[in-house]
């Protein structure tokens, strides 16, 4: 039977919309215009090319469309915003040089080193949610996957060390966040069910995490047992870095025929600019 459902006109991509707004990004002499962004309580000012910002951030796109000449991000961290601006240029999310340069003389030093990098990458993801910059969030998730995989070398693949850290991170993430899914998958893989026994389930945020972790545990056990006559073998959780990395990406802003350039296993991730 033929499908007689009327087709919906294709929504223009953000890049196509930007092409139609060229006069917003250029002055009368054709020189690229800048947007002033004031970040943090100390009011650190950045002057950034409008077109670059609007190509990657729905927040800045809307502000420029309203002819705003400056945007204030009082609650954000200037250091994290610098990481975002660096990403606009090189297409890679890099943690602060002072973190990367920390010498790891002992195992505890190495754990602290990885934990600091992980925490800052999570903060980058959160900034991407504020800026409504899905490509930046996706790149931050890729780096978090790489970091979690590296943590296996020090027997500490779950990089969230305290219930308070878990609470803060889970609470700060949006509903159905890709970061939440990654946290749950890492917890199921590395902690096991007994580790959840001491969670304060009276805390609604930790209770939400516990519910999500139980659902994922059951789903993975069911998937692993399919096709097995009797589930008489060990059931192992799927390692997040053994999934297609696109599992943790948000491509809801893309066209229907979009193909992720980073699809595949983690060892196929590239560090060149992709967007």
C-alpha positions in Angstrom: 0.0 0.0 0.0 1.3 3.4 -0.9 2.0 5.8 1.9 -0.3 8.8 1.4 0.8 10.7 4.5 1.7 14.3 3.6 5.3 15.0 3.8 6.6 17.7 6.2 8.9 20.3 4.6 12.5 19.8 5.6 13.7 22.1 8.3 16.6 24.3 7.3 19.9 23.4 9.0 21.5 25.9 11.4 24.3 26.4 8.8 21.7 27.2 6.1 20.0 29.6 8.5 23.3 31.3 9.2 24.0 31.7 5.5 20.7 33.7 5.3 21.8 35.9 8.2 25.2 37.0 6.8 24.4 40.6 7.2 24.1 40.1 10.9 27.7 38.9 11.1 29.3 41.4 8.8 29.6 45.2 9.1 29.1 47.5 6.1 32.7 47.0 5.0 32.3 43.2 5.1 34.4 42.8 8.2 33.3 40.0 10.6 31.5 41.4 13.6 32.3 40.3 17.2 30.0 39.5 20.1 31.1 40.6 23.6 30.6 37.8 26.1 31.0 38.6 29.8 31.7 35.5 31.9 31.8 34.8 35.6 31.5 36.9 38.7 34.7 38.6 37.9 33.2 39.8 34.5 35.9 38.4 32.2 35.2 39.8 28.7 35.7 37.8 25.5 35.3 39.2 22.0 34.3 36.4 19.6 33.4 36.1 15.9 29.6 36.0 15.8 29.4 33.5 12.9 31.7 31.0 14.7 29.6 31.2 17.8 26.2 31.0 16.1 27.3 28.0 14.0 27.7 25.9 17.2 25.5 27.5 19.9 21.8 27.9 19.7 22.0 30.3 22.7 24.3 32.7 20.9 22.4 32.2 17.6 19.2 33.5 19.3 21.0 36.4 21.0 22.5 37.5 17.7 19.2 37.1 16.0 17.8 39.6 18.5 20.6 42.0 17.6 22.2 41.7 21.0 25.8 43.0 21.0 26.8 41.4 24.3 25.8 38.4 26.4 26.4 37.9 30.1 27.1 34.4 31.5 27.5 35.4 35.2 27.3 31.8 36.6 29.8 30.2 34.2 33.5 29.7 34.7 35.9 31.7 32.4 38.3 28.8 32.3 35.7 26.5 31.0 34.5 29.1 28.5 38.1 29.4 27.3 38.1 25.6 26.6 34.9 26.1 24.6 36.5 28.9 22.5 39.6 26.8 22.0 37.3 24.0 20.7 35.7 26.3 18.2 39.1 26.8 16.6 40.7 23.3 16.8 37.7 21.0 17.1 39.0 19.2 20.2 38.0 19.5 23.9 41.2 20.0 25.8 41.4 20.2 29.6 43.5 22.9 31.2 47.2 22.7 30.6 48.0 22.9 34.3 45.9 19.7 34.8 47.6 17.9 32.0 51.0 18.8 33.3 50.5 17.5 36.8 53.2 14.9 37.4 51.8 11.5 38.3 54.6 10.2 40.6 52.5 7.6 42.5 49.3 5.7 41.8 47.3 8.1 44.0 48.8 11.0 42.0 47.6 9.3 38.8 44.1 8.8 40.2 43.9 12.4 41.3 45.1 13.5 37.8 42.5 11.4 36.0 39.8 12.5 38.5 40.6 16.2 37.9 40.5 15.8 34.1 37.2 13.8 34.4 35.6 16.5 36.6 36.5 19.3 34.2 35.3 17.4 31.2 31.9 16.9 33.0 31.9 20.7 33.6 32.5 21.2 29.9 29.5 19.0 29.1 27.4 21.1 31.5 28.6 24.3 29.8 27.6 22.8 26.5 24.1 22.3 27.9 23.9 25.9 29.0 25.2 27.2 25.6 23.0 24.7 23.7 26.0 23.5 21.8 25.4 19.8 21.1 28.6 19.3 19.0 30.7 20.5 22.0 28.8 18.2 24.3 29.4 15.3 22.0 33.1 15.9 21.9 33.2 16.2 25.7 31.5 12.8 25.9 34.1 11.3 23.6 36.9 12.6 25.8 35.1 11.3 28.9 34.9 7.8 27.3 38.6 7.9 26.5 39.4 9.0 30.1 37.2 6.2 31.6 39.0 3.7 29.4 42.4 5.0 30.6 41.2 4.6 34.2 41.2 0.9 33.8 44.9 0.9 33.9 44.7 2.0 37.6 41.8 -0.2 38.5 39.5 2.8 39.0 37.3 2.9 36.0 34.4 4.6 37.9 35.8 8.1 38.3 33.1 9.5 40.7 34.6 9.0 44.1 31.9 10.1 46.5 28.1 10.1 46.8 28.1 13.9 47.0 30.0 14.0 43.6 27.5 11.6 42.2 24.6 13.7 43.5 26.0 17.0 42.2 26.8 15.6 38.8 23.5 13.8 38.3 21.5 16.8 39.6 23.2 19.2 37.2 22.5 17.0 34.1 19.4 17.5 32.1 16.7 14.8 31.9 17.7 12.1 29.4 21.2 13.5 29.3 23.9 11.5 27.4 26.2 12.1 30.4 23.7 10.5 32.7 23.6 7.5 30.5 27.4 7.2 30.5 27.5 7.5 34.3 24.9 4.7 34.7 26.8 2.5 32.3 30.1 3.0 34.0 28.5 2.3 37.4 26.9 -0.9 36.2 30.2 -2.1 34.7 32.6 -1.2 37.5 30.7 -1.1 40.8 28.2 -4.0 40.7 25.0 -4.2 42.6 26.4 -4.5 46.1 28.0 -1.1 45.8 24.6 0.5 45.6 23.5 -0.9 49.0 24.6 2.1 51.0 23.1 4.8 48.8 20.8 7.2 50.6 17.6 6.4 48.6 15.7 9.1 50.6 17.7 11.5 48.5 15.6 11.9 45.3 18.6 12.5 43.1 20.5 9.4 44.3 17.2 7.4 44.1 16.8 8.5 40.5 20.4 7.2 39.8 19.6 3.9 41.6 16.5 3.4 39.5 18.3 4.1 36.3 21.2 1.8 37.3 18.8 -1.1 38.1 17.0 -0.7 34.8 20.2 -0.8 32.9 21.5 -3.8 34.8 18.3 -5.7 34.1 18.4 -4.7 30.4 22.0 -5.8 30.0 21.4 -9.1 31.8 18.3 -9.8 29.6 20.3 -9.0 26.5 23.2 -11.2 27.4 20.9 -14.2 28.2 19.0 -14.1 24.9 19.8 -17.2 22.9 21.2 -19.0 25.9 19.2 -22.1 26.9 20.1 -21.8 30.5 21.9 -18.7 31.8 24.7 -20.7 33.3 27.5 -18.5 32.4 28.7 -15.2 33.8 26.8 -12.1 32.6 29.1 -9.2 32.0 28.1 -5.6 31.4 29.0 -4.0 28.1 31.9 -1.7 28.5 30.9 1.8 27.3 34.0 2.2 25.1 33.1 -1.1 23.4 29.8 0.4 22.2 29.5 2.7 19.2 30.5 6.1 20.6 27.5 7.6 18.8 25.4 5.8 21.5 26.3 8.7 23.8 25.9 11.5 21.2 23.0 13.9 20.8 22.2 14.5 17.1 18.7 15.6 17.5 19.6 19.0 15.9 20.8 17.4 12.7 19.0 16.5 9.4 17.4 13.1 9.1 20.2 11.9 6.7 23.0 13.0 9.0 25.9 10.5 9.5 28.1 10.9 12.6 31.8 11.2 11.6 32.8 9.6 14.9 30.5 6.5 14.7 32.4 3.4 15.7 34.5 2.1 18.6 36.5 4.4 20.8 39.8 3.4 19.2 38.5 5.0 16.0 38.0 8.4 17.5 39.9 11.1 15.7 41.2 14.4 17.1 40.8 16.6 14.0 38.1 19.2 13.6 34.9 17.6 12.6 32.3 20.3 12.7 
